[in-house]
Amino acid sequence: MDACPICDGVQTAFFARQDDYNFVACRSCGFVFLLPMPSAEALAEVYDDEAFGVGRYPKAKSRMRRAMFRALGLWPYFFGKDAIDVGCGGGFVAESMRRLGARVAGLDISPGSIAYAKHAFPRGRFFEETFETFLARGETFDFIHSSEVIEHIGDVKEYMTFLSGIARPGARLFLTTPDIAHPTVPKDVTKWDMFAPPRHVQLFTEATLTRLFDAYAFDIVKRYYKKNAPTLQVLARKRD
């Protein structure tokens, strides 16, 4: 049996099933994840990259507006500093941070998204690379943004090792992900639009996310609670 990626517990209970995918909950920490977990190659096949490319990105204008609002709220943490958006898509948040005074980079595995970002925002640095390849560059950052990414990642330990590896001591990490414990989530979780295997392969609560962060030397210092939206939005600090 695969161990829980958060606490390494090996005892799980059936949580829910959708299509051909089974979610389990760790009996020790409560973390909800797919078991068996699809391979990285199988997960990559889920995503259609054909919608993205040079001059082609759905809802680009509205994405840019939302990105600017997001960046304005986080401005004190990246102004005049080195910042990266992990899972940057078309580069909208990275470009917003650049306009507000950061030295920015963006990372994504989608060739089409990175092609769009490089063409639309040529003053940023964008990389179509795996975590392992980028980590080998040796670059580190003062601010890391990663929104709606972690729930897609089959190997969450690799993801957290990467974030820890690129974070300078004292760096801030802003991360968002669906909140399966939010009161607006339906009792029948299979009716929740965020319960979407194999796009979403794991689902967090504040407790499980806090435990995961602690294992990689990140302390949550702020929670952005949304009463009507089932999302975890947290700001964490990398320990010195």
Backbone hydrogen bonds, N-H to C=O, Kabsch-Sander energy under -0.5 kcal/mol:
donor,donor_aa,acceptor,acceptor_aa,energy
4,C,9,G,-3.2
8,D,4,C,-2.1
12,T,10,V,-0.6
13,A,25,A,-2.3
15,F,23,F,-2.8
16,A,23,F,-1.5
18,Q,21,Y,-2.3
21,Y,18,Q,-2.5
23,F,16,A,-3.3
23,F,21,Y,-0.5
24,V,33,F,-2.7
25,A,13,A,-2.7
26,C,31,F,-2.5
27,R,11,Q,-2.8
30,G,26,C,-1.6
32,V,203,L,-1.1
33,F,24,V,-2.2
33,F,31,F,-0.5
34,L,201,V,-2.4
35,L,22,N,-2.4
43,L,39,S,-2.3
44,A,40,A,-2.1
45,E,41,E,-1.3
46,V,43,L,-1.3
47,Y,43,L,-0.5
47,Y,44,A,-0.9
49,D,47,Y,-0.8
51,A,48,D,-0.5
52,F,49,D,-1.4
53,G,56,R,-2.1
56,R,53,G,-2.7
60,A,57,Y,-1.2
63,R,59,K,-2.3
64,M,60,A,-2.2
65,R,61,K,-2.0
66,R,62,S,-2.4
67,A,63,R,-2.3
68,M,64,M,-2.1
69,F,65,R,-2.0
70,R,66,R,-2.4
71,A,67,A,-2.8
72,L,68,M,-2.4
73,G,69,F,-1.5
74,L,70,R,-1.0
75,W,71,A,-0.9
75,W,72,L,-0.5
77,Y,74,L,-2.2
78,F,74,L,-0.6
78,F,75,W,-1.3
79,F,75,W,-2.0
80,G,101,G,-2.4
81,K,78,F,-2.4
83,A,81,K,-0.5
83,A,103,R,-2.9
84,I,143,F,-1.9
85,D,105,A,-2.0
86,V,84,I,-0.6
86,V,145,H,-3.1
87,G,85,D,-0.6
87,G,107,L,-2.8
88,C,85,D,-0.6
88,C,107,L,-2.1
91,G,88,C,-2.3
95,E,91,G,-2.5
96,S,92,F,-2.1
97,M,93,V,-2.6
98,R,94,A,-2.1
99,R,95,E,-2.4
100,L,96,S,-1.1
101,G,98,R,-1.8
102,A,97,M,-2.3
103,R,81,K,-3.0
104,V,102,A,-0.7
105,A,83,A,-1.3
106,G,125,R,-2.3
107,L,85,D,-2.4
108,D,127,F,-2.2
114,I,110,S,-2.2
115,A,111,P,-2.3
116,Y,112,G,-2.1
117,A,113,S,-2.6
118,K,114,I,-2.6
119,H,115,A,-1.6
120,A,116,Y,-3.2
121,F,117,A,-2.7
124,G,121,F,-1.8
125,R,104,V,-0.8
126,F,124,G,-0.5
127,F,106,G,-2.7
129,E,108,D,-0.6
129,E,127,F,-1.0
134,F,130,T,-2.3
135,L,131,F,-2.7
136,A,132,E,-1.4
137,R,134,F,-1.8
138,G,135,L,-1.5
139,E,134,F,-0.5
141,F,166,I,-3.0
142,D,82,D,-2.1
143,F,82,D,-1.7
144,I,172,R,-2.5
145,H,84,I,-2.9
146,S,174,F,-2.4
148,E,146,S,-0.5
148,E,176,T,-1.8
149,V,176,T,-0.6
152,H,149,V,-2.4
153,I,149,V,-0.6
153,I,150,I,-1.0
156,V,154,G,-0.8
159,Y,155,D,-1.8
160,M,156,V,-2.4
161,T,157,K,-2.4
162,F,158,E,-2.1
163,L,159,Y,-2.4
164,S,160,M,-2.6
165,G,161,T,-2.0
166,I,162,F,-1.6
167,A,163,L,-0.8
168,R,141,F,-2.5
168,R,166,I,-0.5
170,G,238,K,-1.8
171,A,168,R,-2.6
172,R,142,D,-2.4
173,L,236,A,-2.6
174,F,144,I,-3.1
175,L,173,L,-0.6
175,L,234,V,-2.3
176,T,146,S,-1.4
177,T,232,L,-1.9
179,D,230,P,-2.0
180,I,178,P,-0.7
180,I,204,F,-2.2
182,H,179,D,-1.5
185,V,182,H,-2.0
189,V,187,K,-1.2
191,K,188,D,-2.4
192,W,189,V,-1.7
195,F,192,W,-1.7
196,A,194,M,-1.6
199,R,196,A,-1.1
200,H,196,A,-2.2
201,V,151,E,-3.0
201,V,199,R,-0.6
202,Q,151,E,-1.0
203,L,32,V,-2.3
204,F,178,P,-0.9
209,L,205,T,-2.4
210,T,206,E,-2.4
211,R,207,A,-2.1
212,L,208,T,-2.2
213,F,209,L,-2.7
214,D,210,T,-2.4
215,A,211,R,-1.4
216,Y,212,L,-0.7
216,Y,213,F,-1.4
217,A,214,D,-1.5
218,F,213,F,-2.4
219,D,237,R,-2.6
221,V,235,L,-2.9
222,K,235,L,-1.6
224,Y,233,Q,-3.2
225,Y,223,R,-0.9
227,K,225,Y,-0.5
229,A,226,K,-0.9
231,T,229,A,-2.4
232,L,177,T,-3.5
233,Q,231,T,-0.6
234,V,175,L,-2.6
235,L,222,K,-2.6
236,A,173,L,-3.0
237,R,219,D,-2.6
238,K,171,A,-2.8
239,R,217,A,-2.8
